């Protein structure tokens, strides 16, 4: 990696203007500060754009933990993932479901746009 930095003369790549509108995104995550608002993202019921990952983490921490074992596992996984994205400096996120009950509906309260 140090050789790449010297060769390229930069330590960060620019990620802007990509058109994902025709893509079927699955198990994809963006981290380390990629600005998703600078990309063209696909649309559909299965997607959710989160404008503020730290607000989403706060919502998840205050949401009731599902009693169903599978739903609880999904909830904890989403909380861990969103916490990780926040820790890497990723301010927004584009996700596919399933989402815990109320998460999609609450998205508007923490600055998200439903895709």
Contact map, one row per residue, 1 for C-alpha under 8 A:
1111100000000000000000000000000000000000000000000000000000000000000000000000000000000000000000000000000000000000000
1111110000000000000000000000000000000000000000000000000000000000000000000000000000000000000000000000000000000000000
1111111000000000000000000000000000000000000000000000000000000000000000000000000000000000000000000000000000000000000
1111111110000000000000000000000000000000000000000000000000000000000000000000000000000000000000000000000000000000000
1111111111100000000000000000000000000000000000000000000000000000000000000000000000000000000000000000000000000000000
0111111111000000000000000000000000000000000000000000000000000000000000000000000000000000000000000000000000000000000
0011111110000000000000000000000000000000000000000000000000000000000000000000000000000000000000000000000000000000000
0001111111100000000000000000000000000000000000000000000000000000000000000000000000000000000000000000000000000000000
0001111111100000000000000000000000000000000000000000000000000000000000000000000000000000000000000000000000000000000
0000110111111000000000000000000000000000000000000000000000000000000000000000000000000000000000000000000000000000000
0000100111111000000000000000000000000000000000000000000000000000000000000000000000000000000000000000000000000000000
0000000001111100000000000000000000000000000000000000000000000000000000000000000000000000000000000000000000000000000
0000000001111110000000000000000000000000000000000000000000000000000000000000000000000000000000000000000000000000000
0000000000011111000000000000000000000000000000000000000000000000000000000000000000000000000000000000000000000000000
0000000000001111110000000000000001100000000000000000000000000000000000000000000000000000000000000000000000000000000
0000000000000111110000000000000000100110000000000000000000000000000000000000000000000000000000000000000000000000000
0000000000000011111000000000000000000111000000000000000000000000000000000000000000000000000000000000000000000000000
0000000000000011111100000000000000000111000000000000000000000000000000000000000000000000000000000000000000000000000
0000000000000000111111000000000000000011100000000000000000000000000000000000000000000000000000000000000000000000000
0000000000000000011111100000000000000011110000000000000000000000000000000000000000000000000000000000000000000000000
0000000000000000001111100000000000000001111000000000000000000000000000000000000000000000000000000000000000000000000
0000000000000000001111110000000000000000010000000000000000000000000000000000000000000000000000000000000000000000000
0000000000000000000111111000000000000000010000000000000000000000000000000000000000000000000000000000000000000000000
0000000000000000000001111100000000000000010000000000000000000000000000000000000000000000000000000000000000000000000
0000000000000000000000111111000000000000010000000000000000000000000000000000000000000000000000010000000000000000000
0000000000000000000000011111000000000000000000000000000000000000000000000000000000000000000000010000000000000000000
0000000000000000000000001111100000000000000000000000000000000000000000000000000000000000000000010000000000000000000
0000000000000000000000001111110000000000000000000000000000000000000000000000000000000000000000100000000000000000000
0000000000000000000000000011111000000000000000000000000000000000000000000000000000000000000011100000000000000000000
0000000000000000000000000001111111000000000000000000000000000000000000000000000000001000010011000000000000000000000
0000000000000000000000000000111111000000000000000000000000000000000000000000000000001001110000000000000000000000000
0000000000000000000000000000011111000000000000000000000000000000000000000000000000001001110000000000000000000000000
0000000000000000000000000000011111100000000000000000000000000000000000000000000000000001111000000000000000000000000
0000000000000010000000000000011111110000000000000000000000000000000000000000000000000000010000000000000000000000000
0000000000000011000000000000000011111110000000000000000000000000000000000000000000000000011100000000000000000000000
0000000000000000000000000000000001111111100000000000000000000000000000000000000000000000000111000000000000000000000
0000000000000000000000000000000000111111000000000000000000000000000000000000000000000000000000000000000000000000000
0000000000000001110000000000000000111111000000000000000000000000000000000000000000000000000000000000000000000000000
0000000000000001111100000000000000111111100000000000000000000000000000000000000000000000000000000000000000000000000
0000000000000000111110000000000000011111110000000000000000000000000000000000000000000000000000000000000000000000000
0000000000000000001110000000000000010011111000000000000000000000000000000000000000000000000000000000000000000000000
0000000000000000000111111000000000000001111100100000000000000000000000000000000000000000000000000000000000000000001
0000000000000000000010000000000000000000111110100000000000000000000000000000000000000000000000000000000000000000001
0000000000000000000000000000000000000000011111100000000000000000000000000000000000000000000000000000000000000000001
0000000000000000000000000000000000000000001111110000000000000000000000000000000000000000000000000000000000000000001
0000000000000000000000000000000000000000000111110000000000000000000000000000000000000000000000011100000000000000000
0000000000000000000000000000000000000000011111111000000000000000000000000000000000000000000001111000000000000000011
0000000000000000000000000000000000000000000011111100000000000000000000000000000000000000000001111000000100000000111
0000000000000000000000000000000000000000000000111110000000000000000000000000000000000000000111100000000000000001111
0000000000000000000000000000000000000000000000011111100100000000000000000000000000000000000111100000000000100111100
0000000000000000000000000000000000000000000000001111100000000000000000000000000000000000001110000000000000000111100
0000000000000000000000000000000000000000000000000111111100000000000000000000000000000000001110000000000000000111000
0000000000000000000000000000000000000000000000000111111110000000000000000000000001101100011110000000000000000000000
0000000000000000000000000000000000000000000000000001111111000000000000000000000001100100001000000000000000000000000
0000000000000000000000000000000000000000000000000001111111100000000000000000000000000000000000000000000000000100000
0000000000000000000000000000000000000000000000000101111111110000000000000000000001000000000000000000000000100100000
0000000000000000000000000000000000000000000000000000111111111000000000000000001001100000000000000000000000000000000
0000000000000000000000000000000000000000000000000000011111111100000000000000000000000000000000000000000000000000000
0000000000000000000000000000000000000000000000000000001111111110000000000000000000000000000000000000000000000000000
0000000000000000000000000000000000000000000000000000000111111110000000000010001000000000000000000000001000000000000
0000000000000000000000000000000000000000000000000000000011111110000000000000001000000000000000000000000000000000000
0000000000000000000000000000000000000000000000000000000001111111000000000000000000000000000000000000000000000000000
0000000000000000000000000000000000000000000000000000000000111111100000000000000000000000000000000000000000000000000
0000000000000000000000000000000000000000000000000000000000000111110000000000000000000000000000000000000000000000000
0000000000000000000000000000000000000000000000000000000000000011111000010010000000000000000000000000000000000000000
0000000000000000000000000000000000000000000000000000000000000001111110110010000000000000000000000000000000000000000
0000000000000000000000000000000000000000000000000000000000000000111110110000000000000000000000000000000000000000000
0000000000000000000000000000000000000000000000000000000000000000011111110000000000000000000000000000000000000000000
0000000000000000000000000000000000000000000000000000000000000000011111111000000000000000000000000000000000000000000
0000000000000000000000000000000000000000000000000000000000000000000111111100000000000000000000000000000000000000000
0000000000000000000000000000000000000000000000000000000000000000011111111110000000000000000000000001000000000000000
0000000000000000000000000000000000000000000000000000000000000000111111111111000000000000000000000000000000000000000
0000000000000000000000000000000000000000000000000000000000000000000011111111100000000000000000000000000000000000000
0000000000000000000000000000000000000000000000000000000000000000000001111111110000000000000000000111000000000000000
0000000000000000000000000000000000000000000000000000000000010000110000111111111000000000000000000011000000000000000
0000000000000000000000000000000000000000000000000000000000000000000000011111111100000000000000000000000000000000000
0000000000000000000000000000000000000000000000000000000000000000000000001111111110000000000000000000000000000000000
0000000000000000000000000000000000000000000000000000000000000000000000000111111111000000000000000010000000000000000
0000000000000000000000000000000000000000000000000000000010011000000000000011111111100000000000000000000000000000000
0000000000000000000000000000000000000000000000000000000000000000000000000001111111110000000000000000000000000000000
0000000000000000000000000000000000000000000000000000000000000000000000000000111111111000000000000000000000000000000
0000000000000000000000000000000000000000000000000000110110000000000000000000011111111100000000000000000000000000000
0000000000000000000000000000000000000000000000000000110010000000000000000000001111111110000000000000000000000000000
0000000000000000000000000000000000000000000000000000000000000000000000000000000111111111000000000000000000000000000
0000000000000000000000000000011100000000000000000000100000000000000000000000000011111111111000000000000000000000000
0000000000000000000000000000000000000000000000000000110000000000000000000000000001111111111000000000000000000000000
0000000000000000000000000000000000000000000000000000000000000000000000000000000000111111110000000000000000000000000
0000000000000000000000000000001110000000000000000000000000000000000000000000000000011111110000000000000000000000000
0000000000000000000000000000001110000000000000000000000000000000000000000000000000001111111000000000000000000000000
0000000000000000000000000000011111100000000000000000100000000000000000000000000000001111111110000000000000000000000
0000000000000000000000000000000010100000000000000011110000000000000000000000000000001100111110000000000000000000000
0000000000000000000000000000000000110000000000001111100000000000000000000000000000000000011111000000000000000000000
0000000000000000000000000000110000010000000000001111100000000000000000000000000000000000011111100000000000000000000
0000000000000000000000000000110000010000000000111100000000000000000000000000000000000000000111110000000000000000000
0000000000000000000000000001100000000000000000111100000000000000000000000000000000000000000011111000000000000000000
0000000000000000000000001110000000000000000001110000000000000000000000000000000000000000000001111100000000000000000
0000000000000000000000000000000000000000000001110000000000000000000000000000000000000000000000111110000000000000000
0000000000000000000000000000000000000000000001000000000000000000000000000100000000000000000000011111000000000000000
0000000000000000000000000000000000000000000000000000000000000000000000000110010000000000000000001111101100000000000
0000000000000000000000000000000000000000000000000000000000000000000000100110000000000000000000000111111100000000000
0000000000000000000000000000000000000000000000000000000000000000000000000000000000000000000000000011111100000000000
0000000000000000000000000000000000000000000000000000000000000000000000000000000000000000000000000001111111000000000
0000000000000000000000000000000000000000000000000000000000010000000000000000000000000000000000000011111111100000000
0000000000000000000000000000000000000000000000010000000000000000000000000000000000000000000000000011111111110000010
0000000000000000000000000000000000000000000000000000000000000000000000000000000000000000000000000000011111110000000
0000000000000000000000000000000000000000000000000000000000000000000000000000000000000000000000000000011111111100000
0000000000000000000000000000000000000000000000000100000100000000000000000000000000000000000000000000001111111111110
0000000000000000000000000000000000000000000000000000000000000000000000000000000000000000000000000000000111111111110
0000000000000000000000000000000000000000000000000000000000000000000000000000000000000000000000000000000001111111000
0000000000000000000000000000000000000000000000000111001100000000000000000000000000000000000000000000000001111111000
0000000000000000000000000000000000000000000000000111000000000000000000000000000000000000000000000000000000111111100
0000000000000000000000000000000000000000000000001111000000000000000000000000000000000000000000000000000000111111110
0000000000000000000000000000000000000000000000011110000000000000000000000000000000000000000000000000000000110011111
0000000000000000000000000000000000000000000000111000000000000000000000000000000000000000000000000000000100110001111
0000000000000000000000000000000000000000011110111000000000000000000000000000000000000000000000000000000000000000111
